[in-house]
Amino acid sequence: MAKLAIIGGTGITSLPGMQIDRKRAVHTPYGEPSGPVTYGQYCDITMMFLPRHGYGHNIPPHQINYRANLWCLEHLGVDTVLAFASVGSIHPDMQPGDLVIPHQLIDYTWGRSHTFFEQGQGDRAESVAHIDFTEPYCGRLRDSLLKAGDNTDLRIHKQGVYAATQGPRLETAAEIDRFERDGCDLVGMTGMPEASLARELNMCYATCAVVANAAAGRGTGEISMDEVESNMKIGLDNARVLLAALLPLV
C-alpha cells in the first residue's frame, strides 16, 4: 500500500476534514522544510500533509525549500506525493475553478536549488545521477487521479503542459504569449524543482492544478486578487471532492 503525502499549495494550508493525529518536525541536511508534517486520517485513509508555503502561507514560491520538503517526506517513508497547485490558465478551455492533471512541464525558473546531487551536501553528494525526466509526472498516480475524476461530476482536464515560472510577481502578457507558443496550457510558480526532486528520490509524484484565474492578457483587464480568491474557493472544494474519490484507489 502506498504511503501518501499531500503537498498543499496556495489556499491549502490545512486539509479540512482531516482527523489530525500529530505533527512532527523534521530537520534535514538541506535546512528546514516549510513546517512540521501533519499525520492524520482523511476519508479513513492514513496520510501526511505538508503546506508548501507554510502553515501561515508566508513563504513565497522562490524561497520555498523544495529539497527539505521532499527529503523530509521521503525520510518519513512517503513514496507517493500528490501536489496541489494554484495556476493561471493559458488555454481558453481551462476555466477558473476547473481542475487540471498536467502531463508535461517546462521549467522557466532560475537560481533555485534543484538537485540532491550537489557536491558537499547531503547523503547523495558522492554520486552523480542523470534522472530520466521524459515524463515528469508519475503515470500510476496520474491514472488514479483520472480514474477518480471519472467517478465525479467535476470539470477535470486530463492533460496540460505546466509552465513553471520564478515568481513571486505574476507574468506579463508577452511572457504568456511566449509560453503559449512554447506549448504551455497553465502557468504556476511551484511546479519545479518539486517534480524533479521527487523523481531523484524515486517518489511517485503528480500534480492536481487548480485554475484560479486567466493568465495575463487572457482575461479582461488586470488580474484581481478578490476574483482569484473566489475562484480558488470553488477550485479547492472541487479538489477535496477529487481527493476523496482518489484515496481508495491509492
DRENDREN-495233 format. One line per 3 residues: their letters; for each residue x, y, z of N, C-alpha, C. Coordinates in steps of 0.05 Angstrom, whole numbers. Example, Ala and Ser with C-alpha at 12.3 -4.5 7.8 and 13.67 -1.06 7.14 Angstrom:
! residues 2
AS	264:-114:156:246:-90:156:264:-66:156 ~ 257:-45:142:273:-21:143:258:1:157
//
This chain:
! residues 250
MAK	17:-24:0:0:0:0:18:25:0 ~ 11:44:-17:26:69:-18:25:84:7 ~ 47:97:14:47:116:37:46:143:25
LAI	23:156:28:16:180:14:20:206:30 ~ 30:227:16:31:253:28:19:273:8 ~ 5:293:20:-6:315:4:11:339:9
IGG	20:353:-13:32:379:-10:12:399:-19 ~ 5:417:0:-16:437:-5:-4:463:-16 ~ -16:474:-36:-7:499:-47:-22:523:-37
TGI	-23:544:-53:-38:568:-45:-67:561:-38 ~ -76:570:-15:-103:565:-6:-106:539:9 ~ -86:522:9:-88:496:23:-66:495:44
TSL	-70:509:66:-51:509:88:-60:489:109 ~ -84:477:104:-94:455:121:-112:439:104 ~ -121:416:114:-138:399:99:-164:395:115
PGM	-184:411:110:-209:409:125:-221:380:123 ~ -229:369:146:-239:342:146:-218:322:154 ~ -193:330:155:-172:312:163:-171:309:194
QID	-173:285:204:-171:280:232:-141:279:240 ~ -132:299:253:-103:302:258:-95:284:282 ~ -75:268:278:-64:252:299:-41:266:313
RKR	-22:277:297:1:291:309:15:306:287 ~ 34:323:296:52:337:278:80:330:285 ~ 97:327:265:125:320:270:144:339:255
AVH	162:352:270:182:369:258:206:352:249 ~ 216:357:226:238:342:215:260:361:207 ~ 285:356:216:308:372:208:323:357:186
TPY	331:371:165:342:357:142:370:368:137 ~ 386:353:121:413:363:113:411:388:95 ~ 387:395:86:384:417:68:370:441:80
GEP	368:441:107:354:462:121:326:454:130 ~ 310:474:137:284:468:148:263:467:127 ~ 245:447:128:222:447:110:202:469:116
SGP	180:469:101:161:491:104:146:490:130 ~ 147:468:144:134:466:170:134:437:179 ~ 123:432:203:121:404:212:102:389:193
VTY	106:363:192:89:345:176:65:337:193 ~ 41:340:183:17:332:197:10:303:190 ~ 6:287:210:-3:259:207:-33:259:213
GQY	-48:244:198:-76:242:204:-92:223:186 ~ -118:224:189:-136:207:174:-154:225:157 ~ -157:218:132:-176:232:114:-192:211:99
CDI	-218:212:102:-235:192:90:-226:164:98 ~ -218:161:124:-209:136:136:-183:125:124 ~ -168:142:110:-143:134:99:-120:150:114
TMM	-100:135:122:-77:148:136:-60:162:116 ~ -52:187:122:-36:202:103:-21:224:118 ~ -4:238:104:11:261:115:5:285:99
FLP	9:308:111:4:334:97:25:354:104 ~ 34:368:83:54:389:86:46:413:69 ~ 43:437:81:36:461:66:62:473:53
RHG	62:475:27:86:484:12:94:512:21 ~ 75:530:26:81:557:33:82:562:63 ~ 81:541:79:80:544:108:51:545:118
YGH	47:539:143:20:539:154:8:567:155 ~ 25:587:155:15:615:154:16:627:127 ~ 21:611:107:24:619:79:43:644:77
NIP	67:641:88:86:663:90:112:658:75 ~ 113:636:59:138:631:44:132:634:14 ~ 145:654:1:140:659:-27:151:636:-44
PHQ	142:633:-69:149:610:-85:180:607:-89 ~ 194:629:-93:222:627:-99:239:622:-74 ~ 227:623:-50:242:618:-25:233:592:-11
INY	216:577:-24:209:551:-13:233:532:-13 ~ 237:518:8:260:499:10:249:472:-1 ~ 249:470:-27:238:446:-40:253:421:-33
RAN	279:423:-31:295:400:-24:289:390:4 ~ 287:408:23:280:400:50:252:387:51 ~ 233:398:37:206:388:37:205:359:27
LWC	218:354:4:217:327:-8:234:308:9 ~ 257:317:18:274:299:34:260:290:59 ~ 246:308:73:234:301:98:211:281:94
LEH	196:284:72:175:265:66:186:238:60 ~ 207:237:44:219:211:38:231:198:64 ~ 243:215:81:254:206:106:233:193:124
LGV	208:203:121:186:192:137:173:168:124 ~ 183:159:102:173:135:89:153:140:67 ~ 149:165:59:129:171:38:141:161:11
DTV	124:148:-5:132:140:-32:114:152:-54 ~ 92:164:-45:73:176:-65:65:204:-55 ~ 68:223:-73:62:251:-66:43:263:-86
LAF	21:273:-76:2:288:-92:5:318:-85 ~ 12:334:-105:16:362:-100:-7:378:-112 ~ -19:395:-95:-40:413:-104:-26:440:-110
ASV	-34:453:-132:-21:478:-140:-42:497:-153 ~ -40:522:-146:-57:543:-158:-43:552:-184 ~ -59:554:-205:-47:562:-231:-64:582:-246
GSI	-52:595:-265:-66:612:-284:-70:596:-309 ~ -92:602:-323:-99:587:-347:-90:602:-372 ~ -75:589:-389:-68:599:-415:-88:589:-437
HPD	-95:563:-434:-113:551:-453:-142:560:-448 ~ -156:569:-468:-183:580:-465:-203:561:-453 ~ -199:534:-457:-218:515:-446:-215:510:-417
MQP	-193:519:-405:-188:514:-377:-197:539:-362 ~ -220:537:-349:-233:560:-337:-228:560:-306 ~ -230:584:-294:-227:586:-265:-246:567:-250
GDL	-234:553:-231:-249:533:-216:-245:505:-226 ~ -235:502:-251:-230:476:-262:-206:463:-249 ~ -204:437:-252:-180:422:-243:-166:411:-268
VIP	-140:411:-267:-124:401:-289:-103:381:-278 ~ -99:359:-292:-79:339:-284:-57:341:-305 ~ -36:358:-301:-16:362:-321:-1:336:-328
HQL	7:334:-354:23:311:-362:51:319:-370 ~ 56:345:-374:83:355:-381:88:382:-368 ~ 113:390:-368:120:416:-357:144:428:-371
IDY	147:454:-370:171:468:-380:180:486:-357 ~ 205:485:-351:217:499:-328:229:525:-336 ~ 218:548:-327:228:574:-332:240:587:-307
TWG	243:571:-286:254:582:-261:284:584:-263 ~ 296:598:-244:325:602:-243:333:606:-215 ~ 358:598:-208:370:603:-182:359:587:-159
RSH	343:567:-165:332:550:-143:350:526:-140 ~ 353:517:-115:368:492:-110:352:469:-121 ~ 361:457:-142:344:439:-158:353:410:-159
TFF	373:402:-143:382:374:-143:393:367:-116 ~ 391:341:-110:404:330:-86:433:321:-92 ~ 439:319:-118:466:310:-126:484:334:-130
EQG	492:346:-107:508:370:-107:532:366:-89 ~ 555:370:-98:579:363:-83:580:378:-56 ~ 585:362:-35:589:373:-9:563:376:7
QGD	540:367:-4:515:370:10:500:343:11 ~ 490:336:34:472:313:37:486:286:32 ~ 469:265:33:480:238:31:482:228:3
RAE	476:244:-17:479:236:-45:501:251:-59 ~ 517:266:-44:537:284:-55:559:269:-70 ~ 565:244:-62:587:230:-74:581:216:-100
SVA	556:217:-108:548:204:-133:536:224:-153 ~ 536:217:-178:525:234:-199:502:219:-211 ~ 479:232:-215:456:219:-227:444:237:-248
HID	435:225:-270:421:238:-291:394:224:-293 ~ 374:234:-279:348:221:-279:334:224:-306 ~ 319:203:-314:302:206:-337:278:222:-329
FTE	273:244:-344:251:262:-338:233:266:-362 ~ 234:246:-380:218:248:-404:188:252:-397 ~ 179:237:-379:151:240:-368:154:250:-339
PYC	150:276:-334:156:287:-308:138:278:-285 ~ 114:268:-292:95:260:-272:91:230:-272 ~ 86:219:-248:83:191:-245:58:181:-259
GRL	61:163:-278:38:153:-293:18:138:-275 ~ 28:123:-255:10:108:-238:-9:127:-223 ~ 2:149:-211:-15:167:-196:-33:183:-214
RDS	-22:191:-237:-39:206:-257:-63:189:-265 ~ -59:163:-270:-80:145:-278:-101:143:-256 ~ -92:142:-231:-110:141:-209:-127:166:-206
LLK	-114:189:-210:-128:215:-210:-149:216:-231 ~ -142:207:-255:-161:208:-277:-185:189:-273 ~ -179:166:-262:-200:146:-255:-218:158:-234
AGD	-206:170:-213:-222:183:-192:-240:205:-204 ~ -228:221:-222:-244:242:-234:-268:232:-250 ~ -264:209:-263:-287:197:-278:-310:189:-260
NTD	-304:185:-234:-325:178:-214:-338:202:-202 ~ -332:226:-212:-344:251:-202:-357:266:-225 ~ -370:288:-218:-382:305:-238:-365:331:-243
LRI	-340:330:-234:-323:353:-235:-314:359:-264 ~ -307:384:-269:-294:392:-294:-264:387:-290 ~ -254:366:-302:-226:358:-299:-213:355:-327
HKQ	-192:369:-331:-177:367:-357:-155:346:-353 ~ -155:326:-371:-139:303:-367:-109:306:-375 ~ -102:329:-386:-74:334:-391:-71:364:-394
GVY	-46:373:-393:-38:401:-396:-8:404:-392 ~ 3:424:-404:31:430:-401:34:453:-382 ~ 49:449:-361:52:468:-339:77:484:-343
AAT	74:511:-344:97:529:-346:104:537:-317 ~ 128:530:-308:137:537:-281:154:562:-282 ~ 144:584:-270:157:610:-270:169:617:-243
QGP	186:637:-243:201:643:-218:184:656:-197 ~ 167:675:-204:152:689:-184:170:707:-167 ~ 160:720:-146:132:719:-138:113:737:-154
RLE	124:753:-172:106:770:-189:91:753:-208 ~ 68:763:-217:54:750:-239:68:757:-266 ~ 60:743:-287:74:745:-312:63:769:-329
TAA	79:777:-348:69:797:-368:53:783:-389 ~ 37:799:-404:21:787:-426:40:776:-447 ~ 62:789:-452:81:779:-472:94:753:-463
EID	100:750:-438:110:724:-428:90:702:-432 ~ 65:708:-426:44:687:-430:42:680:-460 ~ 44:700:-477:44:694:-506:67:675:-513
RFE	90:680:-501:114:663:-506:108:634:-496 ~ 97:632:-472:92:606:-461:72:591:-479 ~ 52:605:-490:33:592:-507:47:582:-533
RDG	64:598:-544:79:589:-568:96:565:-561 ~ 106:563:-536:122:540:-528:105:515:-523 ~ 78:519:-523:60:496:-520:49:493:-492
CDL	51:514:-475:41:512:-448:11:518:-446 ~ -2:505:-427:-31:509:-423:-36:523:-396 ~ -17:521:-377:-21:531:-350:5:545:-341
VGM	2:563:-322:26:576:-311:24:576:-281 ~ 46:568:-268:47:569:-239:76:574:-230 ~ 80:576:-204:106:584:-194:120:562:-177
TGM	107:539:-173:118:520:-154:122:492:-166 ~ 117:488:-191:119:462:-203:147:450:-205 ~ 167:468:-205:195:460:-206:211:476:-186
PEA	230:463:-173:241:436:-178:227:414:-162 ~ 203:419:-153:189:399:-136:187:372:-151 ~ 179:373:-176:174:348:-191:200:333:-196
SLA	221:347:-203:247:333:-209:260:323:-184 ~ 257:337:-161:268:327:-136:254:301:-127 ~ 228:301:-131:213:276:-125:223:253:-142
REL	229:258:-167:240:237:-185:267:228:-175 ~ 284:247:-166:311:239:-156:308:220:-132 ~ 286:223:-117:282:206:-93:265:182:-99
NMC	260:177:-125:243:154:-133:216:154:-121 ~ 204:178:-118:177:181:-108:158:184:-131 ~ 134:172:-128:113:175:-147:99:201:-142
YAT	102:220:-161:93:248:-157:75:257:-180 ~ 53:269:-173:36:281:-193:23:307:-182 ~ 13:323:-199:1:349:-192:-28:350:-199
CAV	-44:361:-181:-71:369:-187:-71:400:-187 ~ -74:412:-210:-73:441:-213:-102:452:-211 ~ -104:473:-194:-130:486:-190:-129:513:-205
VAN	-145:517:-225:-145:542:-241:-157:564:-224 ~ -141:584:-218:-150:607:-202:-157:631:-218 ~ -146:634:-242:-150:658:-258:-141:653:-287
AAA	-151:670:-304:-140:671:-331:-113:684:-330 ~ -93:673:-345:-66:685:-344:-66:713:-356 ~ -44:727:-352:-42:755:-361:-48:757:-391
GRG	-66:776:-397:-73:780:-425:-94:761:-435 ~ -103:742:-419:-123:723:-427:-151:729:-416 ~ -151:748:-397:-177:756:-386:-183:784:-394
TGE	-201:797:-379:-208:825:-384:-195:842:-362 ~ -177:860:-369:-164:878:-350:-144:864:-333 ~ -138:876:-310:-118:866:-292:-129:842:-277
ISM	-110:825:-267:-118:802:-251:-125:812:-223 ~ -150:806:-215:-160:815:-189:-155:794:-168 ~ -143:801:-146:-138:782:-124:-164:773:-111
DEV	-184:791:-110:-210:783:-100:-223:761:-117 ~ -220:764:-143:-231:744:-162:-215:718:-159 ~ -189:720:-156:-172:696:-153:-181:681:-128
ESN	-185:695:-106:-192:681:-81:-220:668:-83 ~ -238:681:-97:-265:670:-101:-263:644:-118 ~ -247:645:-139:-244:622:-157:-230:599:-142
MKI	-211:606:-125:-196:586:-111:-214:571:-91 ~ -233:585:-79:-251:572:-61:-267:550:-76 ~ -277:557:-99:-291:537:-115:-273:514:-123
GLD	-249:521:-133:-230:501:-142:-221:482:-119 ~ -217:493:-96:-208:477:-73:-230:458:-63 ~ -255:468:-65:-277:450:-58:-278:426:-78
NAR	-273:432:-103:-272:411:-123:-248:393:-118 ~ -225:404:-110:-201:388:-105:-206:368:-82 ~ -221:377:-62:-227:359:-39:-245:336:-48
VLL	-264:342:-66:-281:320:-77:-264:300:-92 ~ -245:310:-108:-228:292:-123:-210:276:-104 ~ -200:288:-83:-183:274:-65:-198:251:-51
AAL	-223:257:-43:-239:236:-30:-243:212:-49 ~ -247:218:-75:-250:197:-95:-224:182:-100 ~ -202:196:-97:-176:184:-104:-166:165:-82
LPL	-169:172:-57:-156:157:-35:-162:127:-35 ~ -186:118:-40:-190:89:-40:-174:75:-63 ~ -166:90:-83:-152:78:-106:-122:76:-102
V	-110:92:-83:-82:91:-78:-75:78:-52
//
